[in-house]
Amino acid sequence: MNTDEFGKIMLMLIASYKWFSDMNNETKEVWYSCLKDLEYKETGIAVKLMIMTEGKEPSIASIRKAVLKSKGSRLTAEESWLELNKNLVQFGWYNAKEGIEALSPLTAKAVETFGYKKMCKMNLDSYVRTQYIKAFNSADERDAELKSLPENYRKLLEKTSLKLEE
């Protein structure tokens, strides 16, 4: 988003919330620096939805999360559980590597909690399902947090986490 487009977003916010009309130039620059990597159209839609549905003034973080949310449907925990069950039947213990590669990234991340081969041996009852859904939701929340960050910060975090693992 360029500065003109950001100005249009700010006009929507100023028209809707008193606090934004009192914002000084330095604060606007901070907001722009934190939102400039977002697409203008998606940001505009997200801000309009927030204005229409939320009673409080949005923050930078809430706008970034709303933009991410508006980008499209994400896999739900139930859909992931069904995907995993079909995958285990299709690939099983002997084709574990191929099975893991065939999973969606979030499902694969949740399966890492248990281990693919262990999942193959488990009785997939309601207890295991409940634990899996908790693991999936945790992975999904972490993924959403990372995706709400600008690209350069995500890369920095990846480099940092790789150094910690070594």
N, CA, C and O of each residue as an XYZ file, in Angstrom:
664
protein
N       0.855     -1.161      0.000
C       0.000      0.000      0.000
C       0.908      1.233      0.000
O       1.872      1.311      0.762
N       0.585      2.174     -0.855
C       1.385      3.398     -0.900
C       0.791      4.457      0.036
O      -0.235      4.222      0.674
N       1.438      5.618      0.111
C       1.003      6.644      1.073
C      -0.374      7.219      0.742
O      -1.138      7.546      1.650
N      -0.701      7.348     -0.548
C      -2.027      7.855     -0.921
C      -3.116      6.883     -0.482
O      -4.152      7.291      0.044
N      -2.871      5.600     -0.702
C      -3.845      4.581     -0.293
C      -3.972      4.540      1.227
O      -5.069      4.394      1.765
N      -2.848      4.669      1.906
C      -2.886      4.721      3.370
C      -3.706      5.921      3.841
O      -4.452      5.824      4.816
N      -3.566      7.048      3.150
C      -4.341      8.239      3.481
C      -5.837      7.980      3.384
O      -6.609      8.478      4.203
N      -6.254      7.198      2.383
C      -7.674      6.850      2.238
C      -8.148      5.966      3.391
O      -9.265      6.122      3.884
N      -7.299      5.048      3.810
C      -7.629      4.188      4.958
C      -7.770      5.059      6.210
O      -8.703      4.890      6.995
N      -6.832      5.991      6.382
C      -6.881      6.876      7.544
C      -8.145      7.736      7.528
O      -8.730      7.989      8.582
N      -8.575      8.188      6.347
C      -9.809      8.980      6.269
C     -11.015      8.182      6.761
O     -11.894      8.722      7.432
N     -11.050      6.900      6.423
C     -12.142      6.043      6.933
C     -12.095      5.978      8.458
O     -13.122      6.088      9.127
N     -10.894      5.797      8.993
C     -10.732      5.689     10.445
C     -11.043      7.012     11.143
O     -11.668      7.028     12.203
N     -10.606      8.114     10.548
C     -10.871      9.442     11.128
C     -12.373      9.722     11.148
O     -12.897     10.272     12.117
N     -13.057      9.341     10.072
C     -14.501      9.569      9.996
C     -15.271      8.708     10.987
O     -16.400      9.036     11.350
N     -14.677      7.628     11.419
C     -15.389      6.677     12.283
C     -15.017      6.772     13.759
O     -15.832      6.450     14.624
N     -13.809      7.206     14.051
C     -13.329      7.214     15.433
C     -12.658      8.549     15.746
O     -11.802      9.006     14.989
N     -13.034      9.163     16.837
C     -12.481     10.465     17.220
C     -10.976     10.401     17.453
O     -10.250     11.324     17.083
N     -10.508      9.323     18.060
C      -9.085      9.218     18.397
C      -8.194      9.418     17.176
O      -7.128     10.025     17.285
N      -8.612      8.919     16.024
C      -7.781      9.022     14.821
C      -7.657     10.457     14.324
O      -6.652     10.808     13.706
N      -8.656     11.285     14.582
C      -8.565     12.681     14.139
C      -7.554     13.459     14.983
O      -7.034     14.484     14.542
N      -7.277     12.979     16.186
C      -6.298     13.630     17.066
C      -4.881     13.086     16.875
O      -3.963     13.503     17.582
N      -4.694     12.177     15.947
C      -3.406     11.526     15.742
C      -2.399     12.506     15.126
O      -2.712     13.180     14.145
N      -1.197     12.586     15.699
C      -0.167     13.470     15.140
C       0.579     12.780     13.995
O       0.404     11.582     13.771
N       1.401     13.531     13.280
C       2.103     13.010     12.101
C       3.063     11.873     12.440
O       3.186     10.921     11.670
N       3.736     11.959     13.567
C       4.678     10.897     13.955
C       3.932      9.578     14.163
O       4.404      8.516     13.759
N       2.777      9.660     14.790
C       1.979      8.454     15.022
C       1.476      7.890     13.697
O       1.462      6.676     13.498
N       1.065      8.775     12.793
C       0.620      8.313     11.458
C       1.761      7.614     10.722
O       1.542      6.618     10.033
N       2.977      8.139     10.870
C       4.136      7.508     10.233
C       4.386      6.116     10.796
O       4.723      5.195     10.051
N       4.222      5.958     12.101
C       4.382      4.641     12.723
C       3.322      3.687     12.179
O       3.627      2.548     11.825
N       2.085      4.154     12.114
C       1.005      3.312     11.590
C       1.298      2.919     10.145
O       1.129      1.759      9.769
N       1.734      3.880      9.339
C       2.032      3.570      7.941
C       3.164      2.546      7.838
O       3.081      1.600      7.054
N       4.214      2.737      8.627
C       5.348      1.806      8.561
C       4.936      0.384      8.957
O       5.530     -0.588      8.489
N       3.926      0.265      9.814
C       3.475     -1.064     10.256
C       2.415     -1.676      9.341
O       2.153     -2.876      9.420
N       1.809     -0.875      8.482
C       0.733     -1.388      7.614
C       1.072     -1.342      6.124
O       0.321     -1.880      5.309
N       2.176     -0.717      5.758
C       2.467     -0.485      4.340
C       2.673     -1.760      3.520
O       2.523     -1.735      2.299
N       3.010     -2.860      4.166
C       3.223     -4.101      3.428
C       1.917     -4.799      3.045
O       1.929     -5.754      2.268
N       0.797     -4.328      3.583
C      -0.502     -4.935      3.292
C      -1.057     -4.407      1.964
O      -0.728     -3.301      1.534
N      -1.891     -5.210      1.336
C      -2.555     -4.781      0.102
C      -3.654     -3.777      0.438
O      -4.399     -3.960      1.401
N      -3.750     -2.723     -0.358
C      -4.718     -1.660     -0.098
C      -6.158     -2.175     -0.110
O      -6.924     -1.896      0.812
N      -6.522     -2.914     -1.136
C      -7.913     -3.377     -1.268
C      -8.316     -4.252     -0.074
O      -9.382     -4.059      0.510
N      -7.460     -5.209      0.280
C      -7.750     -6.095      1.410
C      -7.821     -5.319      2.727
O      -8.664     -5.603      3.577
N      -6.934     -4.341      2.887
C      -6.926     -3.529      4.105
C      -8.183     -2.680      4.193
O      -8.776     -2.546      5.263
N      -8.588     -2.108      3.065
C      -9.811     -1.314      3.039
C     -11.034     -2.124      3.420
O     -11.876     -1.664      4.191
N     -11.133     -3.327      2.881
C     -12.261     -4.211      3.212
C     -12.240     -4.567      4.696
O     -13.270     -4.522      5.369
N     -11.068     -4.919      5.192
C     -10.951     -5.304      6.603
C     -11.311     -4.141      7.525
O     -12.010     -4.340      8.518
N     -10.845     -2.933      7.213
C     -11.146     -1.767      8.046
C     -12.639     -1.459      8.016
O     -13.228     -1.152      9.052
N     -13.255     -1.539      6.839
C     -14.704     -1.303      6.742
C     -15.475     -2.303      7.589
O     -16.419     -1.932      8.287
N     -15.077     -3.573      7.531
C     -15.742     -4.593      8.347
C     -15.572     -4.308      9.836
O     -16.506     -4.480     10.619
N     -14.383     -3.876     10.218
C     -14.133     -3.566     11.626
C     -14.993     -2.378     12.074
O     -15.549     -2.387     13.172
N     -15.094     -1.372     11.226
C     -15.907     -0.205     11.555
C     -17.366     -0.618     11.744
O     -18.044     -0.120     12.642
N     -17.842     -1.523     10.902
C     -19.245     -1.944     10.958
C     -19.549     -2.937     12.077
O     -20.690     -3.022     12.533
N     -18.543     -3.686     12.524
C     -18.840     -4.776     13.456
C     -18.216     -4.649     14.841
O     -18.630     -5.346     15.767
N     -17.236     -3.779     14.996
C     -16.567     -3.668     16.287
C     -16.847     -2.311     16.921
O     -16.884     -1.292     16.232
N     -17.040     -2.304     18.211
C     -17.348     -1.082     18.916
C     -16.136     -0.269     19.321
O     -16.249      0.931     19.574
N     -14.980     -0.904     19.386
C     -13.784     -0.185     19.846
C     -12.897      0.193     18.662
O     -13.017     -0.353     17.565
N     -12.012      1.136     18.918
C     -11.088      1.596     17.884
C     -10.079      0.499     17.550
O      -9.557     -0.159     18.450
N      -9.806      0.302     16.274
C      -8.845     -0.748     15.916
C      -7.407     -0.348     16.217
O      -7.056      0.832     16.231
N      -6.596     -1.354     16.455
C      -5.156     -1.151     16.637
C      -4.453     -1.650     15.378
O      -5.084     -2.240     14.501
N      -3.171     -1.415     15.294
C      -2.394     -1.926     14.164
C      -2.529     -3.444     14.100
O      -2.772     -4.012     13.036
N      -2.368     -4.087     15.245
C      -2.439     -5.556     15.300
C      -3.812     -6.061     14.879
O      -3.909     -7.041     14.142
N      -4.872     -5.405     15.336
C      -6.212     -5.884     14.988
C      -6.497     -5.694     13.495
O      -7.204     -6.504     12.895
N      -5.956     -4.639     12.895
C      -6.121     -4.450     11.451
C      -5.367     -5.530     10.696
O      -5.897     -6.104      9.745
N      -4.134     -5.815     11.110
C      -3.352     -6.865     10.426
C      -4.064     -8.208     10.525
O      -4.128     -8.949      9.544
N      -4.598     -8.526     11.700
C      -5.309     -9.799     11.869
C      -6.589     -9.839     11.047
O      -6.935    -10.881     10.492
N      -7.293     -8.716     10.963
C      -8.521     -8.663     10.172
C      -8.227     -8.840      8.679
O      -8.995     -9.484      7.965
N      -7.113     -8.268      8.212
C      -6.716     -8.447      6.808
C      -6.421     -9.918      6.546
O      -6.865    -10.472      5.541
N      -5.686    -10.540      7.430
C      -5.365    -11.959      7.281
C      -6.639    -12.800      7.259
O      -6.778    -13.710      6.441
N      -7.551    -12.493      8.150
C      -8.815    -13.234      8.248
C      -9.656    -13.073      6.981
O     -10.328    -14.014      6.559
N      -9.621    -11.888      6.377
C     -10.440    -11.625      5.193
C      -9.867    -12.255      3.922
O     -10.539    -12.292      2.891
N      -8.636    -12.747      3.992
C      -7.987    -13.297      2.802
C      -8.591    -14.610      2.329
O      -8.335    -15.036      1.202
N      -9.362    -15.237      3.146
C      -9.955    -16.480      2.690
C     -10.093    -17.483      3.797
O      -9.673    -17.265      4.933
N     -10.691    -18.586      3.432
C     -10.969    -19.604      4.438
C      -9.708    -20.368      4.784
O      -8.879    -20.669      3.925
N      -9.589    -20.668      6.047
C      -8.503    -21.491      6.553
C      -9.089    -22.843      6.921
O     -10.292    -22.977      7.145
N      -8.251    -23.804      6.978
C      -8.651    -25.145      7.366
C      -9.106    -25.152      8.816
O      -8.417    -24.609      9.680
N     -10.260    -25.761      9.100
C     -10.714    -25.868     10.484
C     -10.119    -27.120     11.114
O      -9.597    -27.985     10.411
N     -10.195    -27.215     12.424
C      -9.673    -28.387     13.137
C     -10.405    -29.652     12.696
O      -9.787    -30.703     12.522
N     -11.718    -29.551     12.517
C     -12.502    -30.723     12.088
C     -12.096    -31.175     10.681
O     -11.960    -32.371     10.422
N     -11.904    -30.211      9.779
C     -11.475    -30.548      8.419
C     -10.099    -31.200      8.440
O      -9.837    -32.146      7.697
N      -9.225    -30.686      9.296
C      -7.887    -31.254      9.427
C      -7.945    -32.688      9.953
O      -7.214    -33.554      9.473
N      -8.811    -32.943     10.936
C      -8.981    -34.278     11.499
C      -9.450    -35.253     10.413
O      -8.955    -36.377     10.329
N     -10.400    -34.822      9.586
C     -10.879    -35.674      8.487
C      -9.780    -35.910      7.460
O      -9.620    -37.021      6.954
N      -9.026    -34.861      7.156
C      -7.905    -34.998      6.225
C      -6.905    -36.027      6.745
O      -6.443    -36.883      5.991
N      -6.574    -35.944      8.026
C      -5.627    -36.869      8.629
C      -6.137    -38.306      8.562
O      -5.386    -39.210      8.194
N      -7.396    -38.528      8.910
C      -7.955    -39.876      8.885
C      -7.902    -40.482      7.485
O      -7.520    -41.642      7.328
N      -8.280    -39.716      6.476
C      -8.211    -40.204      5.086
C      -6.772    -40.501      4.695
O      -6.490    -41.497      4.028
N      -5.862    -39.623      5.118
C      -4.453    -39.775      4.803
C      -3.884    -41.044      5.435
O      -3.142    -41.782      4.785
N      -4.229    -41.303      6.706
C      -3.720    -42.504      7.385
C      -4.194    -43.776      6.697
O      -3.447    -44.749      6.598
N      -5.424    -43.768      6.226
C      -5.960    -44.928      5.506
C      -5.234    -45.092      4.168
O      -4.873    -46.203      3.779
N      -5.026    -43.977      3.472
C      -4.412    -44.029      2.149
C      -2.935    -44.412      2.195
O      -2.482    -45.219      1.384
N      -2.168    -43.835      3.147
C      -0.728    -44.042      3.156
C      -0.249    -45.012      4.232
O       0.595    -45.866      3.960
N      -0.771    -44.893      5.438
C      -0.431    -45.818      6.502
C       1.016    -45.775      6.951
O       1.792    -44.899      6.570
N       1.344    -46.757      7.776
C       2.651    -46.880      8.417
C       3.793    -46.985      7.403
O       4.817    -46.320      7.558
N       3.629    -47.805      6.382
C       4.720    -48.102      5.450
C       5.038    -46.957      4.498
O       6.139    -46.892      3.952
N       4.097    -46.069      4.298
C       4.313    -44.933      3.404
C       4.230    -43.616      4.187
O       3.656    -42.634      3.717
N       4.801    -43.619      5.359
C       4.693    -42.458      6.259
C       5.264    -41.188      5.632
O       4.668    -40.119      5.755
N       6.407    -41.294      4.966
C       7.026    -40.110      4.376
C       6.097    -39.470      3.351
O       5.889    -38.257      3.364
N       5.542    -40.286      2.467
C       4.614    -39.778      1.457
C       3.345    -39.226      2.104
O       2.777    -38.234      1.647
N       2.918    -39.886      3.170
C       1.723    -39.441      3.882
C       1.890    -38.062      4.485
O       1.004    -37.214      4.385
N       3.035    -37.847      5.112
C       3.311    -36.543      5.717
C       3.387    -35.461      4.639
O       2.868    -34.359      4.820
N       4.032    -35.778      3.525
C       4.160    -34.809      2.426
C       2.813    -34.465      1.806
O       2.642    -33.367      1.276
N       1.858    -35.382      1.864
C       0.541    -35.154      1.268
C      -0.384    -34.321      2.156
O      -1.420    -33.843      1.694
N      -0.017    -34.145      3.425
C      -0.856    -33.374      4.347
C      -0.705    -31.877      4.096
O       0.335    -31.418      3.625
N      -1.748    -31.127      4.412
C      -1.645    -29.664      4.367
C      -0.648    -29.239      5.441
O      -0.470    -29.961      6.422
N       0.004    -28.093      5.286
C       1.046    -27.686      6.234
C       0.577    -27.632      7.696
O       1.301    -28.068      8.591
N      -0.615    -27.109      7.941
C      -1.090    -27.027      9.328
C      -1.397    -28.405      9.900
O      -1.113    -28.667     11.069
N      -1.967    -29.277      9.099
C      -2.252    -30.630      9.565
C      -0.937    -31.344      9.884
O      -0.822    -32.025     10.903
N       0.048    -31.182      9.007
C       1.357    -31.805      9.243
C       1.983    -31.277     10.533
O       2.597    -32.037     11.282
N       1.831    -29.991     10.789
C       2.382    -29.401     12.019
C       1.708    -30.001     13.253
O       2.375    -30.302     14.243
N       0.381    -30.174     13.193
C      -0.337    -30.766     14.327
C       0.052    -32.232     14.517
O       0.160    -32.701     15.650
N       0.263    -32.952     13.426
C       0.634    -34.368     13.500
C       2.017    -34.528     14.117
O       2.292    -35.538     14.765
N       2.900    -33.533     13.924
C       4.239    -33.581     14.520
C       4.166    -33.753     16.037
O       5.054    -34.356     16.640
N       3.111    -33.222     16.650
C       2.944    -33.320     18.098
C       2.909    -34.772     18.546
O       3.453    -35.119     19.594
N       2.276    -35.606     17.760
C       2.114    -37.029     18.108
C       3.131    -37.908     17.406
O       3.602    -38.897     17.969
N       3.467    -37.550     16.185
C       4.282    -38.400     15.328
C       3.378    -39.175     14.381
O       2.398    -39.783     14.811
N       3.702    -39.155     13.112
C       2.845    -39.777     12.097
C       2.691    -41.281     12.332
O       1.580    -41.809     12.298
N       3.803    -41.959     12.568
C       3.730    -43.413     12.750
C       2.962    -43.780     14.014
O       2.265    -44.794     14.038
N       3.080    -42.976     15.058
C       2.292    -43.236     16.265
C       0.811    -43.057     15.984
O      -0.020    -43.802     16.503
N       0.480    -42.060     15.158
C      -0.927    -41.851     14.795
C      -1.465    -43.068     14.031
O      -2.632    -43.434     14.168
N      -0.598    -43.682     13.231
C      -1.016    -44.879     12.483
C      -1.402    -46.020     13.430
O      -2.316    -46.789     13.133
N      -0.713    -46.133     14.563
C      -0.957    -47.217     15.505
C      -2.061    -46.920     16.511
O      -2.571    -47.831     17.163
N      -2.435    -45.643     16.640
C      -3.414    -45.266     17.660
C      -4.837    -45.659     17.283
O      -5.206    -45.726     16.110
N      -5.606    -45.912     18.314
C      -7.049    -46.044     18.146
C      -7.584    -44.607     18.122
O      -7.551    -43.918     19.142
N      -8.066    -44.162     16.985
C      -8.448    -42.761     16.820
C      -9.826    -42.493     17.420
O     -10.788    -42.203     16.708
N      -9.896    -42.596     18.726
C     -11.156    -42.393     19.441
C     -11.352    -40.916     19.775
O     -10.579    -40.063     19.339
N     -12.378    -40.628     20.542
C     -12.715    -39.234     20.843
C     -11.642    -38.552     21.690
O     -11.449    -37.342     21.571
N     -10.945    -39.298     22.539
C      -9.880    -38.704     23.341
C      -8.740    -38.223     22.441
O      -8.279    -37.089     22.570
N      -8.293    -39.079     21.539
C      -7.205    -38.719     20.624
C      -7.659    -37.558     19.729
O      -6.887    -36.638     19.460
N      -8.894    -37.607     19.279
C      -9.446    -36.536     18.447
C      -9.398    -35.206     19.194
O      -8.990    -34.189     18.633
N      -9.810    -35.214     20.444
C      -9.800    -33.991     21.257
C      -8.378    -33.457     21.409
O      -8.152    -32.255     21.273
N      -7.422    -34.336     21.687
C      -6.030    -33.912     21.837
C      -5.469    -33.390     20.513
O      -4.715    -32.417     20.481
N      -5.852    -34.054     19.429
C      -5.403    -33.610     18.108
C      -5.945    -32.215     17.802
O      -5.211    -31.350     17.323
N      -7.213    -32.001     18.077
C      -7.828    -30.700     17.797
C      -7.140    -29.601     18.610
O      -6.941    -28.495     18.108
N      -6.778    -29.895     19.849
C      -6.038    -28.915     20.657
C      -4.681    -28.615     20.010
O      -4.266    -27.459     19.933
N      -4.001    -29.656     19.552
C      -2.698    -29.472     18.907
C      -2.855    -28.673     17.615
O      -2.049    -27.787     17.329
N      -3.888    -28.982     16.840
C      -4.131    -28.264     15.594
C      -4.428    -26.791     15.869
O      -3.863    -25.913     15.216
N      -5.306    -26.517     16.827
C      -5.660    -25.127     17.138
C      -4.448    -24.333     17.600
O      -4.314    -23.152     17.280
N      -3.573    -24.976     18.346
C      -2.347    -24.323     18.786
C      -1.450    -23.993     17.586
O      -0.920    -22.887     17.490
N      -1.286    -24.950     16.682
C      -0.480    -24.726     15.478
C      -1.113    -23.651     14.601
O      -0.406    -22.826     14.022
N      -2.437    -23.658     14.500
C      -3.154    -22.682     13.691
C      -2.997    -21.274     14.265
O      -2.804    -20.314     13.519
N      -3.079    -21.156     15.570
C      -2.925    -19.856     16.225
C      -1.521    -19.305     15.991
O      -1.348    -18.124     15.688
N      -0.537    -20.161     16.134
C       0.856    -19.742     15.915
C       1.060    -19.323     14.456
O       1.715    -18.319     14.179
N       0.498    -20.096     13.535
C       0.609    -19.787     12.117
C      -0.053    -18.443     11.800
O       0.496    -17.645     11.041
N      -1.218    -18.196     12.373
C      -1.922    -16.931     12.148
C      -1.122    -15.755     12.694
O      -1.066    -14.696     12.070
N      -0.502    -15.941     13.858
C       0.331    -14.881     14.434
C       1.507    -14.567     13.518
O       1.823    -13.401     13.281
N       2.148    -15.604     13.008
C       3.288    -15.385     12.115
C       2.860    -14.715     10.820
O       3.543    -13.814     10.333
N       1.738    -15.145     10.259
C       1.269    -14.565      9.002
C       0.802    -13.131      9.164
O       0.750    -12.394      8.179
N       0.462    -12.717     10.363
C       0.029    -11.335     10.569
C       1.218    -10.380     10.639
O       1.038     -9.162     10.618
N       2.426    -10.924     10.722
C       3.630    -10.092     10.764
C       4.100     -9.762      9.352
O       3.863    -10.541      8.428
N       4.760     -8.625      9.169
C       5.352     -8.320      7.864
C       6.392     -9.379      7.488
O       6.989    -10.018      8.354
N       6.592     -9.548      6.201
C       7.489    -10.581      5.670
C       8.900    -10.499      6.257
O       9.475    -11.522      6.629
N       9.459     -9.291      6.342
C      10.834     -9.164      6.847
C      10.941     -9.598      8.312
O      11.979    -10.126      8.712
N       9.904     -9.391      9.115
C       9.929     -9.835     10.511
C       9.796    -11.357     10.601
O      10.416    -11.994     11.453
N       8.982    -11.929      9.714
C       8.868    -13.402      9.695
C      10.205    -14.033      9.379
O      10.600    -15.006     10.022
N      10.912    -13.490      8.393
C      12.222    -14.030      8.025
C      13.212    -13.898      9.179
O      14.008    -14.802      9.433
N      13.156    -12.775      9.869
C      14.024    -12.566     11.025
C      13.733    -13.591     12.120
O      14.654    -14.140     12.725
N      12.446    -13.847     12.370
C      12.077    -14.845     13.368
C      12.523    -16.246     12.960
O      12.976    -17.025     13.799
N      12.396    -16.564     11.673
C      12.843    -17.873     11.188
C      14.345    -18.044     11.397
O      14.796    -19.096     11.850
N      15.112    -17.016     11.069
C      16.563    -17.085     11.271
C      16.896    -17.256     12.749
O      17.769    -18.048     13.103
N      16.210    -16.524     13.602
C      16.452    -16.601     15.033
C      16.116    -17.983     15.567
O      16.870    -18.544     16.362
N      14.986    -18.533     15.132
C      14.587    -19.854     15.642
C      15.521    -20.929     15.124
O      15.766    -21.908     15.829
N      16.053    -20.783     13.912
C      17.013    -21.759     13.402
C      18.290    -21.735     14.229
O      18.864    -22.788     14.507
N      18.743    -20.552     14.625
C      19.960    -20.437     15.446
C      19.729    -21.062     16.813
O      20.637    -21.676     17.372
N      18.519    -20.914     17.363
C      18.222    -21.479     18.673
C      18.217    -23.009     18.623
O      18.596    -23.669     19.591
N      17.786    -23.562     17.494
C      17.699    -25.026     17.375
C      19.073    -25.656     17.203
O      19.257    -26.828     17.533
N      20.029    -24.909     16.697
C      21.360    -25.471     16.429
C      22.137    -25.726     17.694
O      23.273    -26.197     17.637
